[in-house]
Amino acid sequence: MSRKIFIMAIFVLLSLLTGCFGGLANSFFTINVSGTEGVTFSGYYKVTKNTGETIIKEINGTVPFEVDVKGYFVFCKIKKEGGKGTLKLELLKFGNSISSDETTELDKFITVYSR
């Protein structure tokens, strides 16, 4: 009996390592740009899905700004282009903040990413 359990455990482990059970799961993320209303920014975000597909999108706009994405890994980099005040970048996973950065300086890049 213990030999069967051992063999099954090896099979499950190998299946997980080779992705037979779906591999790494995609999650829901929100990229949130906040701070002083009217501050302008530009940059991009990159989403890698569990299939290996990578999506890169340029973004620019005015605070406030928000975009929802689905993937395994998310990276976002923006810089403050204009306006007085603070530019804050935050990455949320299922609604919980997991990474944030902010600046008050013009042309300074800020980044967030999932781990």
C-alpha positions in Angstrom: 0.0 0.0 0.0 2.8 2.5 0.8 4.4 1.8 -2.5 1.2 2.8 -4.3 1.1 6.1 -2.3 4.8 6.7 -3.1 4.3 6.2 -6.8 1.2 8.4 -6.8 3.1 11.1 -5.0 5.9 11.0 -7.6 3.3 11.1 -10.4 1.6 14.2 -8.9 4.9 15.9 -8.4 6.1 15.3 -11.9 2.7 16.4 -13.3 2.9 19.7 -11.4 6.5 20.3 -12.5 5.6 19.6 -16.2 2.4 21.7 -16.1 -0.1 18.8 -16.7 -2.4 20.3 -14.0 -2.6 23.7 -15.7 0.8 25.2 -14.7 0.9 28.5 -12.9 -2.4 30.2 -12.4 -3.2 33.6 -13.9 -4.4 36.2 -11.3 -6.5 39.4 -11.5 -4.5 42.6 -11.1 -5.3 46.3 -11.1 -2.8 48.9 -12.0 -3.9 52.1 -10.3 -2.4 55.6 -10.9 -3.4 58.2 -8.3 -2.1 61.2 -6.5 -2.7 64.9 -7.2 -5.6 65.2 -9.6 -4.5 66.6 -13.0 -0.9 65.3 -12.9 0.0 63.7 -16.2 2.1 60.6 -16.8 3.4 58.2 -19.5 4.8 54.7 -19.5 3.9 51.1 -20.1 2.9 47.9 -18.5 3.8 44.3 -19.3 1.7 41.3 -18.5 3.0 37.7 -18.8 0.4 35.0 -18.9 0.9 31.4 -17.7 1.1 30.3 -21.3 4.2 32.4 -21.8 2.4 35.0 -23.9 3.6 38.6 -23.0 1.5 41.7 -23.6 3.1 45.2 -23.6 1.0 48.3 -23.7 1.9 51.9 -23.6 -0.1 54.1 -21.3 -0.4 57.8 -20.8 -3.0 59.9 -19.2 -4.0 62.1 -16.3 -4.5 61.1 -12.6 -6.7 59.2 -11.8 -6.2 56.2 -14.1 -6.9 52.5 -13.6 -6.6 49.3 -15.7 -7.5 45.7 -14.9 -5.3 42.9 -16.3 -5.1 39.1 -15.9 -1.8 37.3 -15.9 0.9 35.5 -13.9 3.5 38.4 -13.8 2.8 42.1 -14.1 5.3 45.0 -14.4 4.5 48.7 -14.8 6.8 51.7 -15.2 5.6 55.3 -15.6 7.0 58.8 -15.2 5.5 62.1 -14.2 5.2 64.3 -17.3 3.5 67.4 -15.9 1.5 69.1 -13.1 2.2 70.0 -9.5 1.9 67.4 -6.8 2.3 63.6 -6.3 2.1 60.7 -8.8 1.5 57.4 -7.1 1.5 54.0 -8.8 0.0 50.9 -7.1 -0.4 47.3 -8.1 -3.3 45.4 -6.6 -3.9 41.6 -6.7 -7.5 40.6 -6.1 -8.0 44.0 -4.6 -5.0 43.9 -2.2 -2.0 46.2 -2.6 1.1 44.2 -3.3 3.5 46.9 -4.7 3.5 50.7 -4.8 5.8 53.7 -5.6 5.4 57.4 -5.8 7.2 60.6 -6.8 6.8 64.4 -6.8 9.6 65.0 -9.3 9.1 65.6 -13.0 10.5 63.0 -15.4 11.2 60.5 -12.6 10.3 56.9 -13.3 8.3 54.8 -10.7 7.7 51.1 -11.0 5.6 48.3 -9.5 5.6 44.6 -10.2 4.2 41.3 -8.9 6.4 38.8 -7.3 
